[in-house]
Amino acid sequence: MHQLITIREQQVKIWEQLLMLRMRILDKFLPQHFDDLEHFIAPNIYSPVISNTIAIQFKNKRYKIIQEAKRSWLNVILHAYEIKIQEYDRQYQYELIQLKSQLLKSMTLNGESMFHHLNEYANSRTKKLKMDIHHRVSSYRKILLQNRQRSLSSTKNIIGVCPEPYLDLMSNPFNTNEWNHLSLGKFCFFLKKILSTVYNALSYILGPSCIRLNQSAIRPRHQQEIQIKKEYSDINQKVVQYLTSPPRNIPSRAMILKTYSDDLLNYFNHAYFAPQPYKDQTQALTQAIAALSIRQKIKKFNLILRVTDKSHNFYIGSAIEFEKKIQTFFQDTNAFVVLKENPFDEILTKVIQLLNRLSGKKLILQWQSKKMMPNRTKSVLAHLYFNPKTHKIGIPVRPIENTIGAPTTNISDFLDEIIRLIFDSKCGSTSIIDGASLLEELYKYTKKGLFKVSTLFCTFDIRNLYTMLPQEEALDILIEFLQVHGYTKVKGISLDTIRILAFIVLRENVCVYNNKIYKQTLGGAMGSSFALTLANIFMWKWQKEFVRRQDISGEFYGRYIDDIFMTWNKSENELRNLLDTANSWHPNIKLEYKVSKSLPFLDVLLTNSNGILLTSVYHKPAAEPYVVPFSSDHPRHVFNNVVQTSLARAVRYSSTLEAFNHEQRYIQLTLLYNGYPSTFIDREFLKFFFGYISSTSFLPIIDDEKQFLKMHRKLLDQPTLSQSQAALSAAMADIDNDQTDETVNESKESKNYNDKSKQHCNDKLIIHYTHEKRIHSFKKEMHRIYEHVFNNTPVSHVKMIVGNRNRQDAKRELIRKRPKQSLLQNKPIKTSISSTFTDRSSPFDEKYNTQQTNLNQSDNFTSVAPTLFTDRFDDEYLNLPSDDENEILLNTSLSSISSSSSSSDGSSSDDELENMNMSINSSLPDHRPLHSSTSTTVFQFSLDILEFCRISRLPDEQRIDLLELFQKYIPSPNLVPKSGEDLLGKCDWCWKILPIRKICGACYQSAKHGICSTVNCTHEKMKIPSDDTVEIISFDLAEQLKMLINKNIDLLKKYQDESRTQSTSDANDIVRGDVYRSILRIEKDFFVSVMIHSDGIPLYRSKNCNVWPILGGVLELLPYSRNRADNTLLLALWIGKKTLVLYLKNFLNDYFTLKIKVLK
């Protein structure tokens, strides 16, 4: 036992040194001999004088060499510590086995029990030793920080190992404190020193993915209150909407919802306005100052700030020099031309016209037209920006086009959605999805016995594939691809129509850059979803010869967009000749290739080691070891995922334990560079390797080759997310390709999937909040509040899922790429409204007419803005009638309205006609389209106008003027209502307003012509004063009951049947349930009973005039549904100064006497 403890003590000493080294890496204060290493690796003995460009390249190259050398040495040193600790592990394991063997041989002792106790004691001593070391290292850190602070001036030019921005300048415009000070508050002990040294600039805190701490905490209180209101309203609305919807059906005015709302608001106020720790306050303030200062200096020195193409760090350079690189790109590709005028309106009009034509000719379905239709109010031109390729000589630029909101984006997304499914299905054998899929295919290749000692690897990529793609030829290849695989239609759309839609996506590719408008004449937008699919299909055609040759010889060929990987077992000269020949197959396609027995592809390094395939993780030389910094204001699970996904990739890609150990050390160092504490790293490593490492292992890393290979094979057998998505796409490729019926709408499989998703989410309440460190316990508090309020209720079982939104990261906060809105979207032109709805012909239409003969130029589509109202409504599109049919429907509608009104008037009695102020006929909602070029129905339009009039309190005269204005400027013929009554008649009224009765407030009897005829009444034979006049507005009970019963018939019958079988003396959930039970005993057939109730409220503050709504509730509804607004019956309104109670009995008797016949 003494030997075991001695081994642990020696092991702990080595571990302490390892922790101290980790602490130095974490605090950016490496040992002195690392700094001395610079003078031996790359001494600064040469300064070019030819040009600034060469000097900058030399400086950055030297910097990179020293930095990578230090990182490599750190990896070696960590390896040495691990080897020493693992040697002690083996000694400890050997001694433990010897001890167990001796105890089991002993005849006088219970060896098994004794060994168990001794092992527990040894583990306890090991834990105590580790705790002591942790305390010692914490004390050591304080000393380390003090030394670090004192040596800042002497080490200001020392090159560190942490990721830093790429500085493409001769001199650093940031001062020493801005650039080198490594922590906000970590090394600053006084506020004045924090404010003087200011901030950590870009090198540590403000990496591209870093989020400033508690961004809203430094805002004024009124802005925080606005934030609270927004967050609270969003969550409260989602919870209330979820709980009041079927099948939960909690009344919207239930007290329990009010309680939840109050508790939620109280928590928000407490969380946002609670005092923060001093450290967090100063850190949030200094980080905000840092961001502001960096923006100011970028503007002051005319700099450019971008994220590097593949290095994951910031690039800082001269804006003038960067612009020269961009102009060089424009000249080399010759794919963009400058436009003199902004074509936004023209492009938007063309897109809308095209979709209207295709929809009108039934070449696309209505739901497809709706999905592709651009939003006129939100559409903008695309904008272009460039990221620097710091890993290439001369730092060229990569163009990226932001097409979000562009007029053709919806068409692009739709085409990509339906065609990528086919590509994934038909070209899966030659497509590489990710590094894991490449390894899977190579292992199959190896099992066939084709992998030999002589096997060569070849990788090549296509230069500027997106921008060099010939548009017309690409469209021809697209149609050829679909025809070759047997498609005449895709999701019900003919190939000719697909070509037309694809043509407008490519042809109308206009973007904004640097206050100029460019049109791309060659290729597709890099950033457009359909451009990626089109590029893949273009390469399908180009690579046919390669694939044919590889299939004949049994070699592997795979492509990831414009990167190709292949194996070769013939001579290297033959391969190079083939590649040189391939360079001449197409004038726009040029290859850059590499041939070797060890090559990287994507993020995998592949090596042929004497006929054995070795694989490992590959990091591009230019890639910086950058991940989300631990100091970033992200939720904790983000940091956990960073570690877990990195380790999973390392295990999956590493074919040997040696390769994996090298990668796991790289992961450890990367995490330390980005501020991850050593204890956090060890805990996540232990969690990942749980079940695969020995319980006596001192370090949380795997050291058993067999256990590693077992884990390696397990992860390889699990598909990655990309592989799963590709498999799902391939499975859905041939679903509903021949659909022609509009009622099919979207695919059945998609509909079924949505139904399953809804059913799956039925018991899941999903809410989101904006994360900040000060509300890190938000998820727990949301669950606590919900459980506290809804405990022991029918909705207590609901599973609440709390997701989060993040604040702006440094990349979005510091980089400005979006041009002015005036360039992206033309301001509305102040012209007559009628000009918006006139037909505009253009050469673009002629181009389409030559490609699609079914679209005749003689077809009269007068509207170019069919989304005038469709943006406001989401109902599915209806079949549009022709112009003649519209005119017939219009005339029929108007005549039916007038005839029904006259018949209704004629059926009224003379007395009713005398007192009638209003009569609105009940009718079905008018679901005909408003005019021939829109899917908005008359019903939708009428509801929207009524809502507008209600909110704006528009008088009747102005309402009629508004309707006349719509009739004038909406394309004719149209079905715009012509009057207020007509407007109401178009809507789906579930009841009709009956004649308004006037009665005498003194005797409660009816009055004719405003004169009371009751004997002995104070107003006998005289005109009733307005103060004593009472108006009663009655509503049609029959129509309301008909709708309610049809909607709830099963529930009504179920409730009444259960009430009949109950043994209790009365119905406990009904007022005067004993009366209801007695009715049940008398009435054996199904019936509906209504409970009447009313209460008065004042109409005016200055006048003594009340309104008493007489309401009814159907007792056969369940209690929680009985008092819902949509289940409440409105019988009448009593308006006047008199109380309703004295008259209620007479009113109800008369009311039900009149209605009993109708109800039966």
Helices and strands as residue ranges (DSSP letters): H 2-26, H 32-41, H 52-105, H 111-150, E 166-168, H 176-180, H 191-197, G 215-218, H 221-244, H 255-273, H 278-300, E 303-307, E 314-318, H 319-333, E 336-339, H 344-360, H 366-372, E 382-388, E 397-402, H 409-426, G 428-430, H 435-447, E 456-462, H 471-484, E 489-490, E 493-494, H 495-507, E 510-513, E 516-520, H 529-542, H 544-553, E 557-560, E 563-568, H 572-582, E 591-596, E 598-601, E 604-609, E 612-617, H 636-653, H 657-673, H 678-688, H 705-717, H 721-731, G 742-744, H 748-760, E 764-770, G 773-775, H 778-790, E 799-805, H 810-814, H 821-824, G 833-837, H 843-851, G 866-868, G 870-872, H 883-906, H 910-915, H 938-952, H 956-969, H 980-985, E 993-1000, E 1007-1008, E 1011-1012, G 1026-1028, E 1029-1035, H 1037-1061, H 1073-1082, E 1090-1094, E 1097-1098, E 1106-1114, H 1119-1122, G 1125-1127, E 1128-1136, H 1141-1159
